[in-house]
Amino acid sequence: MIDLRTAIGSGHYARKQIFSRDRLVAWSHRRRFDTAVSIAREFRGKRLMDYGCGDGTFLALTMTTPDSPALAAGAELSLDSVRECRLRYRDEPRLEFVQVNDLESTGHAGRYDAVFCMEVLEHVVDWEPELERMARLVSPGGKLIVSVLVETGVPVLVK
């Protein structure tokens, strides 16, 4: 049985971001995750979706709080990413992972009280179909929370 915090720390994005050796990178990413987890507290005991979940860090972090959701599902394009998340988080029954294409099944329509999409759409050329798909996942009265990384000034110059 693997500890949830250990599983988070073994994620490839988590290692590069919130656990980066570069303190500025770690601080910047940690702040974004902390903000998202804070917003997710509103959905305590409910169902969350992270559309473009990467290595599952955000969803796993929500499970480490007293205000955790009843269920948290992550969706990713790559079957390898989904399999890796399923393996790393196999000991947390409230976490599930699916491929984005699997979201077309009726079992996902209107299932989630909140759908988060963080730092994904800036990588998508045609984002309108993605927004439509996410909107179909949200239950009546639910929320769609989207963040897009916008870098200006010094961060753009550094990159």
Secondary structure, DSSP 4 states (H G I P E B T S, - for coil): ---HHHHHHTSHHHHHTTT-SSHHHHHHHHHHHHHHHHHHGGGTTSEEEEET-TTSHHHHHHHTSTT--SEEEEEES-HHHHHHHHHHTTT-TTEEEEEGGGGGSTTTTT-EEEEEEES-GGG-SS-HHHHHHHHHHEEEEEEEEEE-----SHHHHH-
